[in-house]
Amino acid sequence: MQSGGERSVLDSKSHKDVVYAVGVFDHTSNWRPLAAGLDRDAALALARVEAAQRGLGRMFLTGSEAPRDVVAITQSVSDG
């Protein structure tokens, strides 16, 4: 849940042609895609489930110990 002035990166203006992909960066920085072509809500739901299954929090500080995995949501423009 977000408080007062916090905003999600994905809270920006809604655009019909924007789609998202969800994937995992592992401890060696390798990208493993999980899904692509998702709408905003589906991408957020998948990322939350994947992060929970891996026991990951939502943020980490720069310079802190590297997390095991990082679940990431990337934005792209659909072809349609």
N, C-alpha and C positions, 0 to 999 in steps of 0.2 A: 504494500500500500504506500502511496506517495503522500508526503506531507506538503503543506503550504506551497512554497515556491519551487519545489522540485518538479522537473519535467523529464519524461522518458525521451530518449533519443528518437523513438518512433512516434512521438506525439506531434510531430510537425504536420503541416497541412496535408490533408488526405488527397492523394492523386490516384485516379482510377488506374493508370498504367504502371503504378509502382508495385513491384513484387519483391519478395524477400527469399533468401536462402538461409538455412541454419546448418551449422557445422561445428566441428570440434577441432581446436588446435590442441594437440597432445603435448606432453612434456618435452618433445624434441622439435616442437613448432611445425609439425606436419599437420596439414589440413585434411580432415575427413568429412566430406559433405554428408549431411543427414537427409536433407530435403531441399528442393528448390521450387520456385514458382508459387510460393505461398502468399496469401494475403497477410496483412498485419497481425490480425488476431490469431491465425493459425501459427505463424512464426513465433509469436510470443508464447503461446501455449506449449509448443514443442520445445522451445528453449528452456522454459521453466521445468518441464518434465525431465529433460535430459540433464539439466544442472542438478536437480534434486536426486536423481538416480546416482549421480557421481559424487554427491555430498559437497557440491560446490556452492559458495556464496555468490552474491551478485556483483561484488566489486573486490578489487585488490589494489593496494597502493603501489605506485611506481617505486622501485627499489626494494620492495619486500621480497620475501622468498617466492620464487616462481611457483604458481599453482601446478597441480598435476595435469589438469586439463582446463581449457577455457572454451565454453560454449559461446559461439558468436552468431549474431544475426547480421547479414549483409543485405544491402538494398541494391536493386537493379531495376532497369526499365524493361517492361515486358515487350515482346515482339508484336503483340496483338493490339 
